[in-house]
Amino acid sequence: MPEPNCPPPGSSAAAPEPTRHQALDVVVLVGVCAGVYRAVAEAGFSVIIGGVARLYGTWRFWR
């Protein structure tokens, strides 16, 4: 007996296409990373970007 939450055999659930807002988020994030790298060079880059990535991930999770 199949699981009740499984799609029927033969059906395909395609992943949704990324929206324009998601693509814009990625472009902005890469731009911020590049700007921070130019400002602080290699010394503080990993610390700053790590913190920003955690904040961004938390924001996207709760959004």
PDBQT receptor file of N, H, CA, C and O in Angstrom, charges set to zero:
ATOM      1  N   MET A   1       0.845  -1.182   0.000  1.00  0.00    +0.000 N 
ATOM      2  CA  MET A   1       0.000   0.000   0.000  1.00  0.00    +0.000 C 
ATOM      3  C   MET A   1       0.889   1.244   0.000  1.00  0.00    +0.000 C 
ATOM      4  O   MET A   1       1.769   1.360   0.854  1.00  0.00    +0.000 OA
ATOM      5  N   PRO A   2       0.685   2.178  -0.935  1.00  0.00    +0.000 N 
ATOM      6  CA  PRO A   2       1.531   3.381  -0.988  1.00  0.00    +0.000 C 
ATOM      7  C   PRO A   2       1.267   4.306   0.203  1.00  0.00    +0.000 C 
ATOM      8  O   PRO A   2       0.198   4.284   0.812  1.00  0.00    +0.000 OA
ATOM      9  N   GLU A   3       2.269   5.110   0.505  1.00  0.00    +0.000 N 
ATOM     10  H   GLU A   3       3.137   5.129   0.010  1.00  0.00    +0.000 HD
ATOM     11  CA  GLU A   3       2.141   6.098   1.576  1.00  0.00    +0.000 C 
ATOM     12  C   GLU A   3       1.070   7.126   1.181  1.00  0.00    +0.000 C 
ATOM     13  O   GLU A   3       0.949   7.452   0.000  1.00  0.00    +0.000 OA
ATOM     14  N   PRO A   4       0.297   7.639   2.137  1.00  0.00    +0.000 N 
ATOM     15  CA  PRO A   4      -0.784   8.576   1.782  1.00  0.00    +0.000 C 
ATOM     16  C   PRO A   4      -0.290   9.918   1.236  1.00  0.00    +0.000 C 
ATOM     17  O   PRO A   4      -1.014  10.555   0.471  1.00  0.00    +0.000 OA
ATOM     18  N   ASN A   5       0.910  10.368   1.599  1.00  0.00    +0.000 N 
ATOM     19  H   ASN A   5       1.498   9.851   2.221  1.00  0.00    +0.000 HD
ATOM     20  CA  ASN A   5       1.400  11.663   1.139  1.00  0.00    +0.000 C 
ATOM     21  C   ASN A   5       2.259  11.581  -0.116  1.00  0.00    +0.000 C 
ATOM     22  O   ASN A   5       2.737  12.604  -0.606  1.00  0.00    +0.000 OA
ATOM     23  N   CYS A   6       2.458  10.392  -0.633  1.00  0.00    +0.000 N 
ATOM     24  H   CYS A   6       2.069   9.561  -0.235  1.00  0.00    +0.000 HD
ATOM     25  CA  CYS A   6       3.283  10.228  -1.832  1.00  0.00    +0.000 C 
ATOM     26  C   CYS A   6       2.450  10.499  -3.077  1.00  0.00    +0.000 C 
ATOM     27  O   CYS A   6       1.260  10.188  -3.110  1.00  0.00    +0.000 OA
ATOM     28  N   PRO A   7       3.079  11.085  -4.114  1.00  0.00    +0.000 N 
ATOM     29  CA  PRO A   7       2.349  11.273  -5.374  1.00  0.00    +0.000 C 
ATOM     30  C   PRO A   7       2.115   9.922  -6.030  1.00  0.00    +0.000 C 
ATOM     31  O   PRO A   7       2.880   8.983  -5.808  1.00  0.00    +0.000 OA
ATOM     32  N   PRO A   8       1.074   9.818  -6.831  1.00  0.00    +0.000 N 
ATOM     33  CA  PRO A   8       0.813   8.546  -7.500  1.00  0.00    +0.000 C 
ATOM     34  C   PRO A   8       1.953   8.184  -8.445  1.00  0.00    +0.000 C 
ATOM     35  O   PRO A   8       2.623   9.069  -8.977  1.00  0.00    +0.000 OA
ATOM     36  N   PRO A   9       2.177   6.879  -8.656  1.00  0.00    +0.000 N 
ATOM     37  CA  PRO A   9       3.259   6.462  -9.569  1.00  0.00    +0.000 C 
ATOM     38  C   PRO A   9       3.044   7.033 -10.969  1.00  0.00    +0.000 C 
ATOM     39  O   PRO A   9       1.918   7.101 -11.462  1.00  0.00    +0.000 OA
ATOM     40  N   GLY A  10       4.128   7.435 -11.588  1.00  0.00    +0.000 N 
ATOM     41  H   GLY A  10       5.042   7.380 -11.188  1.00  0.00    +0.000 HD
ATOM     42  CA  GLY A  10       4.062   7.962 -12.943  1.00  0.00    +0.000 C 
ATOM     43  C   GLY A  10       3.904   9.472 -13.003  1.00  0.00    +0.000 C 
ATOM     44  O   GLY A  10       4.044  10.061 -14.074  1.00  0.00    +0.000 OA
ATOM     45  N   SER A  11       3.616  10.106 -11.882  1.00  0.00    +0.000 N 
ATOM     46  H   SER A  11       3.501   9.627 -11.012  1.00  0.00    +0.000 HD
ATOM     47  CA  SER A  11       3.503  11.563 -11.900  1.00  0.00    +0.000 C 
ATOM     48  C   SER A  11       4.848  12.164 -11.522  1.00  0.00    +0.000 C 
ATOM     49  O   SER A  11       5.603  11.579 -10.746  1.00  0.00    +0.000 OA
ATOM     50  N   SER A  12       5.134  13.308 -12.066  1.00  0.00    +0.000 N 
ATOM     51  H   SER A  12       4.521  13.783 -12.696  1.00  0.00    +0.000 HD
ATOM     52  CA  SER A  12       6.400  13.957 -11.741  1.00  0.00    +0.000 C 
ATOM     53  C   SER A  12       6.117  15.325 -11.138  1.00  0.00    +0.000 C 
ATOM     54  O   SER A  12       5.349  16.116 -11.686  1.00  0.00    +0.000 OA
ATOM     55  N   ALA A  13       6.741  15.583 -10.021  1.00  0.00    +0.000 N 
ATOM     56  H   ALA A  13       7.365  14.941  -9.577  1.00  0.00    +0.000 HD
ATOM     57  CA  ALA A  13       6.601  16.881  -9.372  1.00  0.00    +0.000 C 
ATOM     58  C   ALA A  13       7.866  17.678  -9.678  1.00  0.00    +0.000 C 
ATOM     59  O   ALA A  13       8.903  17.485  -9.044  1.00  0.00    +0.000 OA
ATOM     60  N   ALA A  14       7.768  18.568 -10.650  1.00  0.00    +0.000 N 
ATOM     61  H   ALA A  14       6.925  18.724 -11.166  1.00  0.00    +0.000 HD
ATOM     62  CA  ALA A  14       8.928  19.363 -11.058  1.00  0.00    +0.000 C 
ATOM     63  C   ALA A  14       9.177  20.460 -10.032  1.00  0.00    +0.000 C 
ATOM     64  O   ALA A  14       8.244  20.995  -9.433  1.00  0.00    +0.000 OA
ATOM     65  N   ALA A  15      10.428  20.778  -9.847  1.00  0.00    +0.000 N 
ATOM     66  H   ALA A  15      11.185  20.343 -10.335  1.00  0.00    +0.000 HD
ATOM     67  CA  ALA A  15      10.796  21.865  -8.941  1.00  0.00    +0.000 C 
ATOM     68  C   ALA A  15      10.357  23.183  -9.560  1.00  0.00    +0.000 C 
ATOM     69  O   ALA A  15      10.449  23.359 -10.774  1.00  0.00    +0.000 OA
ATOM     70  N   PRO A  16       9.878  24.115  -8.732  1.00  0.00    +0.000 N 
ATOM     71  CA  PRO A  16       9.451  25.400  -9.293  1.00  0.00    +0.000 C 
ATOM     72  C   PRO A  16      10.630  26.198  -9.841  1.00  0.00    +0.000 C 
ATOM     73  O   PRO A  16      11.752  26.100  -9.346  1.00  0.00    +0.000 OA
ATOM     74  N   GLU A  17      10.352  26.974 -10.857  1.00  0.00    +0.000 N 
ATOM     75  H   GLU A  17       9.440  27.053 -11.259  1.00  0.00    +0.000 HD
ATOM     76  CA  GLU A  17      11.377  27.825 -11.454  1.00  0.00    +0.000 C 
ATOM     77  C   GLU A  17      11.718  28.957 -10.488  1.00  0.00    +0.000 C 
ATOM     78  O   GLU A  17      10.832  29.462  -9.799  1.00  0.00    +0.000 OA
ATOM     79  N   PRO A  18      12.984  29.364 -10.428  1.00  0.00    +0.000 N 
ATOM     80  CA  PRO A  18      13.320  30.498  -9.564  1.00  0.00    +0.000 C 
ATOM     81  C   PRO A  18      12.632  31.772 -10.054  1.00  0.00    +0.000 C 
ATOM     82  O   PRO A  18      12.521  32.011 -11.256  1.00  0.00    +0.000 OA
ATOM     83  N   THR A  19      12.185  32.563  -9.125  1.00  0.00    +0.000 N 
ATOM     84  H   THR A  19      12.275  32.370  -8.148  1.00  0.00    +0.000 HD
ATOM     85  CA  THR A  19      11.514  33.803  -9.501  1.00  0.00    +0.000 C 
ATOM     86  C   THR A  19      12.546  34.902  -9.734  1.00  0.00    +0.000 C 
ATOM     87  O   THR A  19      13.728  34.744  -9.428  1.00  0.00    +0.000 OA
ATOM     88  N   ARG A  20      12.078  35.996 -10.272  1.00  0.00    +0.000 N 
ATOM     89  H   ARG A  20      11.118  36.124 -10.520  1.00  0.00    +0.000 HD
ATOM     90  CA  ARG A  20      12.969  37.128 -10.525  1.00  0.00    +0.000 C 
ATOM     91  C   ARG A  20      13.510  37.687  -9.212  1.00  0.00    +0.000 C 
ATOM     92  O   ARG A  20      14.653  38.142  -9.155  1.00  0.00    +0.000 OA
ATOM     93  N   HIS A  21      12.693  37.655  -8.156  1.00  0.00    +0.000 N 
ATOM     94  H   HIS A  21      11.765  37.286  -8.202  1.00  0.00    +0.000 HD
ATOM     95  CA  HIS A  21      13.138  38.164  -6.858  1.00  0.00    +0.000 C 
ATOM     96  C   HIS A  21      14.260  37.305  -6.279  1.00  0.00    +0.000 C 
ATOM     97  O   HIS A  21      15.192  37.833  -5.673  1.00  0.00    +0.000 OA
ATOM     98  N   GLN A  22      14.178  35.998  -6.458  1.00  0.00    +0.000 N 
ATOM     99  H   GLN A  22      13.421  35.570  -6.951  1.00  0.00    +0.000 HD
ATOM    100  CA  GLN A  22      15.243  35.121  -5.973  1.00  0.00    +0.000 C 
ATOM    101  C   GLN A  22      16.534  35.387  -6.729  1.00  0.00    +0.000 C 
ATOM    102  O   GLN A  22      17.608  35.419  -6.128  1.00  0.00    +0.000 OA
ATOM    103  N   ALA A  23      16.443  35.576  -8.017  1.00  0.00    +0.000 N 
ATOM    104  H   ALA A  23      15.571  35.551  -8.505  1.00  0.00    +0.000 HD
ATOM    105  CA  ALA A  23      17.633  35.875  -8.809  1.00  0.00    +0.000 C 
ATOM    106  C   ALA A  23      18.223  37.224  -8.395  1.00  0.00    +0.000 C 
ATOM    107  O   ALA A  23      19.443  37.371  -8.321  1.00  0.00    +0.000 OA
ATOM    108  N   LEU A  24      17.376  38.191  -8.129  1.00  0.00    +0.000 N 
ATOM    109  H   LEU A  24      16.385  38.071  -8.190  1.00  0.00    +0.000 HD
ATOM    110  CA  LEU A  24      17.842  39.501  -7.690  1.00  0.00    +0.000 C 
ATOM    111  C   LEU A  24      18.515  39.400  -6.326  1.00  0.00    +0.000 C 
ATOM    112  O   LEU A  24      19.518  40.071  -6.080  1.00  0.00    +0.000 OA
ATOM    113  N   ASP A  25      17.972  38.566  -5.436  1.00  0.00    +0.000 N 
ATOM    114  H   ASP A  25      17.158  38.022  -5.636  1.00  0.00    +0.000 HD
ATOM    115  CA  ASP A  25      18.597  38.347  -4.130  1.00  0.00    +0.000 C 
ATOM    116  C   ASP A  25      20.021  37.829  -4.288  1.00  0.00    +0.000 C 
ATOM    117  O   ASP A  25      20.929  38.273  -3.587  1.00  0.00    +0.000 OA
ATOM    118  N   VAL A  26      20.213  36.898  -5.202  1.00  0.00    +0.000 N 
ATOM    119  H   VAL A  26      19.475  36.537  -5.772  1.00  0.00    +0.000 HD
ATOM    120  CA  VAL A  26      21.537  36.319  -5.416  1.00  0.00    +0.000 C 
ATOM    121  C   VAL A  26      22.495  37.371  -5.973  1.00  0.00    +0.000 C 
ATOM    122  O   VAL A  26      23.643  37.452  -5.537  1.00  0.00    +0.000 OA
ATOM    123  N   VAL A  27      22.042  38.165  -6.918  1.00  0.00    +0.000 N 
ATOM    124  H   VAL A  27      21.109  38.100  -7.273  1.00  0.00    +0.000 HD
ATOM    125  CA  VAL A  27      22.888  39.205  -7.511  1.00  0.00    +0.000 C 
ATOM    126  C   VAL A  27      23.293  40.230  -6.451  1.00  0.00    +0.000 C 
ATOM    127  O   VAL A  27      24.454  40.635  -6.389  1.00  0.00    +0.000 OA
ATOM    128  N   VAL A  28      22.349  40.645  -5.626  1.00  0.00    +0.000 N 
ATOM    129  H   VAL A  28      21.406  40.316  -5.676  1.00  0.00    +0.000 HD
ATOM    130  CA  VAL A  28      22.650  41.609  -4.568  1.00  0.00    +0.000 C 
ATOM    131  C   VAL A  28      23.631  40.998  -3.571  1.00  0.00    +0.000 C 
ATOM    132  O   VAL A  28      24.571  41.666  -3.139  1.00  0.00    +0.000 OA
ATOM    133  N   LEU A  29      23.422  39.750  -3.206  1.00  0.00    +0.000 N 
ATOM    134  H   LEU A  29      22.658  39.208  -3.557  1.00  0.00    +0.000 HD
ATOM    135  CA  LEU A  29      24.316  39.085  -2.255  1.00  0.00    +0.000 C 
ATOM    136  C   LEU A  29      25.742  38.995  -2.797  1.00  0.00    +0.000 C 
ATOM    137  O   LEU A  29      26.698  39.245  -2.063  1.00  0.00    +0.000 OA
ATOM    138  N   VAL A  30      25.893  38.644  -4.060  1.00  0.00    +0.000 N 
ATOM    139  H   VAL A  30      25.117  38.440  -4.657  1.00  0.00    +0.000 HD
ATOM    140  CA  VAL A  30      27.224  38.568  -4.663  1.00  0.00    +0.000 C 
ATOM    141  C   VAL A  30      27.862  39.958  -4.730  1.00  0.00    +0.000 C 
ATOM    142  O   VAL A  30      29.062  40.104  -4.496  1.00  0.00    +0.000 OA
ATOM    143  N   GLY A  31      27.068  40.966  -5.046  1.00  0.00    +0.000 N 
ATOM    144  H   GLY A  31      26.093  40.848  -5.236  1.00  0.00    +0.000 HD
ATOM    145  CA  GLY A  31      27.587  42.329  -5.077  1.00  0.00    +0.000 C 
ATOM    146  C   GLY A  31      28.060  42.802  -3.715  1.00  0.00    +0.000 C 
ATOM    147  O   GLY A  31      29.095  43.458  -3.602  1.00  0.00    +0.000 OA
ATOM    148  N   VAL A  32      27.304  42.469  -2.686  1.00  0.00    +0.000 N 
ATOM    149  H   VAL A  32      26.463  41.936  -2.777  1.00  0.00    +0.000 HD
ATOM    150  CA  VAL A  32      27.707  42.830  -1.321  1.00  0.00    +0.000 C 
ATOM    151  C   VAL A  32      28.995  42.112  -0.946  1.00  0.00    +0.000 C 
ATOM    152  O   VAL A  32      29.892  42.712  -0.352  1.00  0.00    +0.000 OA
ATOM    153  N   CYS A  33      29.091  40.847  -1.286  1.00  0.00    +0.000 N 
ATOM    154  H   CYS A  33      28.363  40.360  -1.768  1.00  0.00    +0.000 HD
ATOM    155  CA  CYS A  33      30.309  40.081  -0.997  1.00  0.00    +0.000 C 
ATOM    156  C   CYS A  33      31.522  40.714  -1.678  1.00  0.00    +0.000 C 
ATOM    157  O   CYS A  33      32.578  40.855  -1.061  1.00  0.00    +0.000 OA
ATOM    158  N   ALA A  34      31.376  41.090  -2.931  1.00  0.00    +0.000 N 
ATOM    159  H   ALA A  34      30.518  40.976  -3.432  1.00  0.00    +0.000 HD
ATOM    160  CA  ALA A  34      32.493  41.704  -3.654  1.00  0.00    +0.000 C 
ATOM    161  C   ALA A  34      32.890  43.043  -3.035  1.00  0.00    +0.000 C 
ATOM    162  O   ALA A  34      34.077  43.348  -2.916  1.00  0.00    +0.000 OA
ATOM    163  N   GLY A  35      31.906  43.832  -2.645  1.00  0.00    +0.000 N 
ATOM    164  H   GLY A  35      30.942  43.585  -2.742  1.00  0.00    +0.000 HD
ATOM    165  CA  GLY A  35      32.203  45.111  -2.020  1.00  0.00    +0.000 C 
ATOM    166  C   GLY A  35      32.911  44.961  -0.684  1.00  0.00    +0.000 C 
ATOM    167  O   GLY A  35      33.846  45.703  -0.383  1.00  0.00    +0.000 OA
ATOM    168  N   VAL A  36      32.466  44.007   0.111  1.00  0.00    +0.000 N 
ATOM    169  H   VAL A  36      31.706  43.405  -0.134  1.00  0.00    +0.000 HD
ATOM    170  CA  VAL A  36      33.113  43.757   1.407  1.00  0.00    +0.000 C 
ATOM    171  C   VAL A  36      34.542  43.262   1.193  1.00  0.00    +0.000 C 
ATOM    172  O   VAL A  36      35.454  43.684   1.904  1.00  0.00    +0.000 OA
ATOM    173  N   TYR A  37      34.742  42.388   0.238  1.00  0.00    +0.000 N 
ATOM    174  H   TYR A  37      34.001  42.045  -0.339  1.00  0.00    +0.000 HD
ATOM    175  CA  TYR A  37      36.083  41.871  -0.026  1.00  0.00    +0.000 C 
ATOM    176  C   TYR A  37      37.029  43.000  -0.425  1.00  0.00    +0.000 C 
ATOM    177  O   TYR A  37      38.174  43.045   0.026  1.00  0.00    +0.000 OA
ATOM    178  N   ARG A  38      36.550  43.903  -1.267  1.00  0.00    +0.000 N 
ATOM    179  H   ARG A  38      35.620  43.866  -1.633  1.00  0.00    +0.000 HD
ATOM    180  CA  ARG A  38      37.397  45.038  -1.679  1.00  0.00    +0.000 C 
ATOM    181  C   ARG A  38      37.696  45.956  -0.504  1.00  0.00    +0.000 C 
ATOM    182  O   ARG A  38      38.773  46.548  -0.438  1.00  0.00    +0.000 OA
ATOM    183  N   ALA A  39      36.753  46.080   0.423  1.00  0.00    +0.000 N 
ATOM    184  H   ALA A  39      35.878  45.599   0.369  1.00  0.00    +0.000 HD
ATOM    185  CA  ALA A  39      36.937  47.002   1.542  1.00  0.00    +0.000 C 
ATOM    186  C   ALA A  39      37.872  46.452   2.618  1.00  0.00    +0.000 C 
ATOM    187  O   ALA A  39      38.676  47.199   3.175  1.00  0.00    +0.000 OA
ATOM    188  N   VAL A  40      37.778  45.161   2.917  1.00  0.00    +0.000 N 
ATOM    189  H   VAL A  40      37.124  44.554   2.466  1.00  0.00    +0.000 HD
ATOM    190  CA  VAL A  40      38.551  44.614   4.046  1.00  0.00    +0.000 C 
ATOM    191  C   VAL A  40      39.633  43.626   3.618  1.00  0.00    +0.000 C 
ATOM    192  O   VAL A  40      40.369  43.127   4.469  1.00  0.00    +0.000 OA
ATOM    193  N   ALA A  41      39.746  43.336   2.352  1.00  0.00    +0.000 N 
ATOM    194  H   ALA A  41      39.147  43.741   1.661  1.00  0.00    +0.000 HD
ATOM    195  CA  ALA A  41      40.707  42.363   1.820  1.00  0.00    +0.000 C 
ATOM    196  C   ALA A  41      40.459  40.991   2.437  1.00  0.00    +0.000 C 
ATOM    197  O   ALA A  41      39.353  40.716   2.904  1.00  0.00    +0.000 OA
ATOM    198  N   GLU A  42      41.458  40.137   2.444  1.00  0.00    +0.000 N 
ATOM    199  H   GLU A  42      42.356  40.360   2.065  1.00  0.00    +0.000 HD
ATOM    200  CA  GLU A  42      41.257  38.764   2.873  1.00  0.00    +0.000 C 
ATOM    201  C   GLU A  42      41.153  38.610   4.380  1.00  0.00    +0.000 C 
ATOM    202  O   GLU A  42      40.547  37.652   4.860  1.00  0.00    +0.000 OA
ATOM    203  N   ALA A  43      41.728  39.531   5.131  1.00  0.00    +0.000 N 
ATOM    204  H   ALA A  43      42.220  40.310   4.741  1.00  0.00    +0.000 HD
ATOM    205  CA  ALA A  43      41.810  39.375   6.587  1.00  0.00    +0.000 C 
ATOM    206  C   ALA A  43      40.437  39.229   7.240  1.00  0.00    +0.000 C 
ATOM    207  O   ALA A  43      40.207  38.264   7.969  1.00  0.00    +0.000 OA
ATOM    208  N   GLY A  44      39.532  40.154   6.996  1.00  0.00    +0.000 N 
ATOM    209  H   GLY A  44      39.718  40.937   6.403  1.00  0.00    +0.000 HD
ATOM    210  CA  GLY A  44      38.242  40.103   7.664  1.00  0.00    +0.000 C 
ATOM    211  C   GLY A  44      37.118  39.551   6.827  1.00  0.00    +0.000 C 
ATOM    212  O   GLY A  44      35.977  39.477   7.283  1.00  0.00    +0.000 OA
ATOM    213  N   PHE A  45      37.426  39.163   5.605  1.00  0.00    +0.000 N 
ATOM    214  H   PHE A  45      38.353  39.223   5.234  1.00  0.00    +0.000 HD
ATOM    215  CA  PHE A  45      36.375  38.746   4.678  1.00  0.00    +0.000 C 
ATOM    216  C   PHE A  45      35.582  37.557   5.191  1.00  0.00    +0.000 C 
ATOM    217  O   PHE A  45      34.352  37.599   5.201  1.00  0.00    +0.000 OA
ATOM    218  N   SER A  46      36.253  36.508   5.614  1.00  0.00    +0.000 N 
ATOM    219  H   SER A  46      37.252  36.474   5.606  1.00  0.00    +0.000 HD
ATOM    220  CA  SER A  46      35.533  35.295   6.020  1.00  0.00    +0.000 C 
ATOM    221  C   SER A  46      34.668  35.542   7.249  1.00  0.00    +0.000 C 
ATOM    222  O   SER A  46      33.570  34.995   7.352  1.00  0.00    +0.000 OA
ATOM    223  N   VAL A  47      35.146  36.354   8.177  1.00  0.00    +0.000 N 
ATOM    224  H   VAL A  47      36.038  36.799   8.094  1.00  0.00    +0.000 HD
ATOM    225  CA  VAL A  47      34.366  36.644   9.379  1.00  0.00    +0.000 C 
ATOM    226  C   VAL A  47      33.117  37.444   9.026  1.00  0.00    +0.000 C 
ATOM    227  O   VAL A  47      32.015  37.114   9.464  1.00  0.00    +0.000 OA
ATOM    228  N   ILE A  48      33.294  38.485   8.241  1.00  0.00    +0.000 N 
ATOM    229  H   ILE A  48      34.190  38.753   7.885  1.00  0.00    +0.000 HD
ATOM    230  CA  ILE A  48      32.167  39.347   7.890  1.00  0.00    +0.000 C 
ATOM    231  C   ILE A  48      31.163  38.605   7.025  1.00  0.00    +0.000 C 
ATOM    232  O   ILE A  48      29.963  38.651   7.295  1.00  0.00    +0.000 OA
ATOM    233  N   ILE A  49      31.632  37.929   5.999  1.00  0.00    +0.000 N 
ATOM    234  H   ILE A  49      32.607  37.891   5.780  1.00  0.00    +0.000 HD
ATOM    235  CA  ILE A  49      30.730  37.223   5.091  1.00  0.00    +0.000 C 
ATOM    236  C   ILE A  49      30.029  36.074   5.820  1.00  0.00    +0.000 C 
ATOM    237  O   ILE A  49      28.858  35.802   5.555  1.00  0.00    +0.000 OA
ATOM    238  N   GLY A  50      30.726  35.403   6.726  1.00  0.00    +0.000 N 
ATOM    239  H   GLY A  50      31.677  35.624   6.941  1.00  0.00    +0.000 HD
ATOM    240  CA  GLY A  50      30.086  34.344   7.505  1.00  0.00    +0.000 C 
ATOM    241  C   GLY A  50      28.927  34.878   8.321  1.00  0.00    +0.000 C 
ATOM    242  O   GLY A  50      27.862  34.263   8.367  1.00  0.00    +0.000 OA
ATOM    243  N   GLY A  51      29.126  36.015   8.965  1.00  0.00    +0.000 N 
ATOM    244  H   GLY A  51      29.992  36.515   8.928  1.00  0.00    +0.000 HD
ATOM    245  CA  GLY A  51      28.050  36.630   9.737  1.00  0.00    +0.000 C 
ATOM    246  C   GLY A  51      26.893  37.068   8.867  1.00  0.00    +0.000 C 
ATOM    247  O   GLY A  51      25.731  36.853   9.211  1.00  0.00    +0.000 OA
ATOM    248  N   VAL A  52      27.208  37.682   7.740  1.00  0.00    +0.000 N 
ATOM    249  H   VAL A  52      28.152  37.856   7.460  1.00  0.00    +0.000 HD
ATOM    250  CA  VAL A  52      26.160  38.125   6.824  1.00  0.00    +0.000 C 
ATOM    251  C   VAL A  52      25.391  36.926   6.271  1.00  0.00    +0.000 C 
ATOM    252  O   VAL A  52      24.167  36.977   6.155  1.00  0.00    +0.000 OA
ATOM    253  N   ALA A  53      26.090  35.863   5.935  1.00  0.00    +0.000 N 
ATOM    254  H   ALA A  53      27.084  35.822   6.030  1.00  0.00    +0.000 HD
ATOM    255  CA  ALA A  53      25.413  34.674   5.408  1.00  0.00    +0.000 C 
ATOM    256  C   ALA A  53      24.466  34.077   6.447  1.00  0.00    +0.000 C 
ATOM    257  O   ALA A  53      23.369  33.636   6.103  1.00  0.00    +0.000 OA
ATOM    258  N   ARG A  54      24.878  34.059   7.699  1.00  0.00    +0.000 N 
ATOM    259  H   ARG A  54      25.769  34.417   7.978  1.00  0.00    +0.000 HD
ATOM    260  CA  ARG A  54      23.986  33.544   8.753  1.00  0.00    +0.000 C 
ATOM    261  C   ARG A  54      22.762  34.444   8.910  1.00  0.00    +0.000 C 
ATOM    262  O   ARG A  54      21.644  33.945   9.034  1.00  0.00    +0.000 OA
ATOM    263  N   LEU A  55      22.958  35.745   8.906  1.00  0.00    +0.000 N 
ATOM    264  H   LEU A  55      23.867  36.150   8.805  1.00  0.00    +0.000 HD
ATOM    265  CA  LEU A  55      21.819  36.661   9.009  1.00  0.00    +0.000 C 
ATOM    266  C   LEU A  55      20.871  36.513   7.821  1.00  0.00    +0.000 C 
ATOM    267  O   LEU A  55      19.651  36.494   7.989  1.00  0.00    +0.000 OA
ATOM    268  N   TYR A  56      21.436  36.411   6.628  1.00  0.00    +0.000 N 
ATOM    269  H   TYR A  56      22.426  36.427   6.492  1.00  0.00    +0.000 HD
ATOM    270  CA  TYR A  56      20.621  36.248   5.424  1.00  0.00    +0.000 C 
ATOM    271  C   TYR A  56      19.841  34.938   5.475  1.00  0.00    +0.000 C 
ATOM    272  O   TYR A  56      18.654  34.905   5.151  1.00  0.00    +0.000 OA
ATOM    273  N   GLY A  57      20.503  33.866   5.879  1.00  0.00    +0.000 N 
ATOM    274  H   GLY A  57      21.468  33.893   6.142  1.00  0.00    +0.000 HD
ATOM    275  CA  GLY A  57      19.825  32.575   5.982  1.00  0.00    +0.000 C 
ATOM    276  C   GLY A  57      18.687  32.614   6.986  1.00  0.00    +0.000 C 
ATOM    277  O   GLY A  57      17.622  32.048   6.742  1.00  0.00    +0.000 OA
ATOM    278  N   THR A  58      18.903  33.271   8.102  1.00  0.00    +0.000 N 
ATOM    279  H   THR A  58      19.769  33.731   8.301  1.00  0.00    +0.000 HD
ATOM    280  CA  THR A  58      17.852  33.404   9.109  1.00  0.00    +0.000 C 
ATOM    281  C   THR A  58      16.685  34.224   8.568  1.00  0.00    +0.000 C 
ATOM    282  O   THR A  58      15.522  33.873   8.767  1.00  0.00    +0.000 OA
ATOM    283  N   TRP A  59      17.006  35.311   7.888  1.00  0.00    +0.000 N 
ATOM    284  H   TRP A  59      17.951  35.596   7.727  1.00  0.00    +0.000 HD
ATOM    285  CA  TRP A  59      15.959  36.156   7.304  1.00  0.00    +0.000 C 
ATOM    286  C   TRP A  59      15.136  35.380   6.282  1.00  0.00    +0.000 C 
ATOM    287  O   TRP A  59      13.907  35.452   6.285  1.00  0.00    +0.000 OA
ATOM    288  N   ARG A  60      15.818  34.635   5.401  1.00  0.00    +0.000 N 
ATOM    289  H   ARG A  60      16.816  34.577   5.398  1.00  0.00    +0.000 HD
ATOM    290  CA  ARG A  60      15.091  33.863   4.377  1.00  0.00    +0.000 C 
ATOM    291  C   ARG A  60      14.255  32.756   5.010  1.00  0.00    +0.000 C 
ATOM    292  O   ARG A  60      13.170  32.439   4.522  1.00  0.00    +0.000 OA
ATOM    293  N   PHE A  61      14.756  32.166   6.098  1.00  0.00    +0.000 N 
ATOM    294  H   PHE A  61      15.637  32.423   6.494  1.00  0.00    +0.000 HD
ATOM    295  CA  PHE A  61      14.025  31.102   6.777  1.00  0.00    +0.000 C 
ATOM    296  C   PHE A  61      12.706  31.632   7.345  1.00  0.00    +0.000 C 
ATOM    297  O   PHE A  61      11.671  30.976   7.226  1.00  0.00    +0.000 OA
ATOM    298  N   TRP A  62      12.739  32.791   7.947  1.00  0.00    +0.000 N 
ATOM    299  H   TRP A  62      13.579  33.324   8.044  1.00  0.00    +0.000 HD
ATOM    300  CA  TRP A  62      11.552  33.343   8.593  1.00  0.00    +0.000 C 
ATOM    301  C   TRP A  62      10.660  34.125   7.641  1.00  0.00    +0.000 C 
ATOM    302  O   TRP A  62       9.545  34.488   8.016  1.00  0.00    +0.000 OA
ATOM    303  N   ARG A  63      11.103  34.388   6.454  1.00  0.00    +0.000 N 
ATOM    304  H   ARG A  63      12.008  34.093   6.149  1.00  0.00    +0.000 HD
ATOM    305  CA  ARG A  63      10.331  35.154   5.482  1.00  0.00    +0.000 C 
ATOM    306  C   ARG A  63       9.199  34.359   4.905  1.00  0.00    +0.000 C 
ATOM    307  O   ARG A  63       8.452  34.866   4.068  1.00  0.00    +0.000 OA
TER     308      ARG A  63
